[in-house]
Amino acid sequence: MTAIFTADLHLKLSGDGKGSRDFTEFIKNLTEKNNFKRLYILGDLFTYWYEHPKVDIYFDHPAFKALRNYNRDGGEVYFLRGNRDFMADKIFKKNSDVEFIGNQSTIKTSDKNLFLTHGDMLAKRDIRYRIWSAFVRFPLASFIFKRLPVEAAIAVVDRFKKVGKKEPTAEAVIAEMITKEAVKQFKNKCDVIITGHAHYRISKDYNINGEKKTLHILPEFKYPGEFLTLNEKGKLDYKYLG
């Protein structure tokens, strides 16, 4: 099995900007060179995702076009929700043709269990974010949002996009929160944790009851750049693409 992992792309819903162009080139690289059979996107594909019954602007988004092409050419895309696209649902699935794997997932290699998650739920000491997250994920909030007039719904989204943004100085703090919480996760029979959210690359080994465990916090998406990959022998390593 060959796979590549990325997170925190934060693409604009409009499809404009360097981020969308870079992501399209990234997928084109994977498609043309057949480097990786599987692509795992660990949340925050978009700056903010929302689904409103009266809004459908997504089908022609360059990121979705690229993902559909990758699938068409034999690739497999797996997506789990992040803190900015936790509302991803039917519209996202219809337009992207990706395989949803919930908010977290475990994949198995020949000798390891890899636990995948976006990472926001591991930063448990980020109290301000957790309060905001609990509010916007509450089912009643989603119920009300989908019944707002379109103009009001978009205004709410614009407001939420400004909440929970991390300053560069805070990224290391969030990463440290995740590294401390990882110790507890390793006790749940996983060997490797792969996560994003902090925008701060870390690869750290732990010794848990005499067994080696490894945490990988992925950097924010950047192409060309280095990406965490999994080769046929089950080895994880960063490789440069571009």
C-alpha positions in Angstrom: 0.0 0.0 0.0 1.3 3.5 -0.9 -0.3 6.5 0.7 0.2 10.2 1.3 -1.2 12.3 4.1 -2.0 16.0 4.2 -4.1 18.4 6.3 -5.0 22.1 6.7 -5.2 23.3 3.2 -7.7 26.1 4.0 -8.8 26.6 0.4 -11.2 29.4 -0.4 -14.8 28.3 -1.3 -14.6 30.7 -4.3 -11.9 28.5 -5.8 -9.7 31.6 -6.2 -6.1 32.0 -5.0 -2.8 30.3 -4.9 -4.0 27.6 -2.5 -6.5 26.1 -5.0 -3.9 26.3 -7.9 -1.3 24.6 -5.7 -3.7 21.8 -4.7 -4.7 21.2 -8.3 -1.0 20.9 -9.2 -0.4 18.6 -6.3 -3.2 16.2 -7.4 -2.0 16.4 -11.0 1.5 15.3 -9.8 -0.1 12.3 -7.9 -2.2 11.4 -11.0 0.5 11.7 -13.7 3.3 10.0 -11.8 1.1 7.4 -10.1 3.2 7.8 -6.9 0.5 7.0 -4.4 -2.6 4.9 -4.6 -4.3 6.5 -1.6 -4.6 10.2 -0.5 -5.7 10.9 3.1 -6.9 14.5 3.8 -7.0 14.9 7.5 -9.4 17.9 7.7 -9.6 21.6 6.9 -9.6 21.2 3.2 -11.5 24.5 3.1 -11.1 27.7 5.0 -14.6 27.1 6.2 -17.3 24.7 4.9 -21.0 25.0 5.2 -24.0 23.3 3.6 -27.1 25.3 3.1 -30.1 23.8 1.1 -30.3 27.0 -1.0 -26.6 27.2 -1.9 -24.8 24.9 -4.3 -21.7 26.6 -5.6 -19.3 23.7 -5.3 -19.4 21.4 -8.3 -17.0 23.5 -10.4 -14.6 24.1 -7.5 -11.1 23.3 -8.8 -10.3 21.2 -5.8 -13.3 18.9 -6.3 -12.5 18.7 -10.0 -9.0 17.5 -9.2 -10.2 15.0 -6.6 -12.7 13.5 -9.1 -10.0 13.2 -11.7 -7.7 11.5 -9.2 -10.5 9.0 -8.4 -11.2 8.5 -12.1 -7.6 7.6 -12.8 -7.5 4.9 -10.1 -6.6 6.9 -6.9 -8.5 6.6 -3.7 -9.3 9.7 -1.5 -10.1 9.4 2.2 -11.4 12.4 4.1 -12.0 13.1 7.7 -13.5 16.2 9.1 -11.5 19.0 10.7 -12.5 22.0 12.8 -13.3 24.1 9.7 -15.2 21.5 7.7 -17.0 19.5 10.4 -20.3 20.3 8.7 -19.2 18.5 5.5 -21.9 16.1 4.6 -24.1 15.2 1.5 -23.1 18.2 -0.7 -19.4 17.6 0.0 -19.7 13.9 -0.8 -21.6 14.5 -4.0 -19.2 17.0 -5.4 -15.9 15.5 -4.3 -16.5 11.8 -4.7 -14.3 11.1 -1.7 -14.6 8.4 0.9 -15.6 9.8 4.3 -13.9 8.2 7.3 -15.7 10.3 10.0 -13.8 12.3 12.6 -11.1 9.8 13.2 -10.0 6.4 11.8 -7.5 3.6 12.2 -5.7 2.0 9.3 -3.6 -1.1 9.5 -0.3 -1.9 7.9 1.4 -5.3 8.2 2.7 -4.5 11.7 1.2 -1.2 12.9 -2.1 0.5 13.7 -2.2 4.1 12.4 -4.6 6.4 14.2 -5.7 9.3 12.0 -7.5 12.4 13.3 -7.5 16.1 12.5 -6.1 17.0 16.0 -8.4 19.7 17.3 -10.0 17.2 19.8 -6.5 16.3 21.1 -5.8 20.0 22.0 -7.9 19.6 25.1 -6.4 22.6 27.0 -7.4 25.0 24.3 -10.5 26.0 26.3 -11.6 29.0 24.1 -11.7 26.8 21.0 -13.5 23.9 22.8 -16.3 26.2 24.0 -16.7 27.6 20.4 -16.5 24.1 19.0 -19.2 22.7 21.3 -21.5 25.5 20.4 -21.2 25.3 16.6 -21.4 21.5 16.6 -24.5 21.4 18.7 -27.3 19.9 16.5 -29.7 22.7 17.2 -27.2 25.2 15.9 -27.0 23.3 12.6 -30.8 23.0 12.5 -31.2 26.8 12.8 -28.4 27.6 10.4 -30.0 25.6 7.6 -33.2 27.5 8.0 -31.7 31.0 7.9 -32.1 33.1 4.7 -29.2 32.7 2.5 -27.8 36.2 3.1 -28.0 35.7 6.9 -26.3 32.2 6.6 -23.4 33.6 4.6 -23.0 36.4 7.2 -22.8 33.8 10.0 -20.2 31.9 8.0 -18.1 35.0 7.5 -18.2 35.6 11.2 -17.2 32.1 12.1 -14.3 32.1 9.7 -12.6 34.6 12.1 -13.1 32.5 15.2 -10.4 30.0 16.2 -7.7 31.3 13.9 -4.3 30.6 15.4 -1.5 33.1 15.5 1.9 31.8 14.5 3.1 32.1 18.1 0.2 29.9 19.2 0.9 27.1 16.8 3.8 25.6 19.0 1.5 25.8 22.0 -1.3 23.9 20.3 1.3 21.3 19.1 2.5 20.8 22.6 -1.0 20.2 23.8 -1.4 17.5 21.1 1.9 15.8 22.0 0.9 15.5 25.7 -2.5 14.1 24.8 -0.9 11.6 22.4 0.4 9.6 25.3 -3.2 8.7 26.4 -4.1 7.8 22.8 -1.2 5.4 22.5 -2.7 3.3 25.3 -5.7 2.6 23.0 -3.6 0.0 21.0 -2.4 2.4 18.3 1.2 2.5 17.3 1.3 5.7 15.3 -0.8 8.9 15.5 -1.0 11.1 12.4 -2.8 14.5 12.9 -2.9 18.1 11.8 -4.5 21.2 13.2 -1.4 22.8 14.8 0.2 23.9 11.5 3.4 22.8 13.1 5.4 19.8 11.9 6.5 17.4 14.6 7.7 13.8 14.5 8.2 12.4 18.0 8.9 9.0 19.3 7.5 7.7 22.7 8.3 4.7 24.8 5.1 3.3 26.2 5.5 0.2 28.3 8.7 -0.8 26.4 7.1 -0.3 22.9 8.0 2.4 20.4 5.1 4.7 19.5 5.3 7.7 17.1 3.4 10.9 16.7 3.4 12.8 13.4 1.8 16.3 13.4 1.5 17.4 9.8 2.5 20.9 8.6 0.0 23.1 6.9 -0.3 22.2 3.2 2.4 23.6 1.0 3.1 22.6 -2.6 5.8 22.1 -3.7 6.8 20.7 -0.3 7.4 17.7 1.9 4.6 15.2 2.6 4.3 12.3 5.0 4.1 9.1 3.0 3.6 5.4 3.6 5.4 2.9 1.3 4.6 -0.7 0.4 6.6 -2.0 3.3 4.7 0.1 5.9 7.4 2.7 6.4 6.4 6.3 7.1 8.7 9.0 5.8 8.6 12.5 4.5 9.1 13.0 0.8 9.5 16.1 -1.3 6.9 16.6 -4.1 7.0 19.4 -6.6 
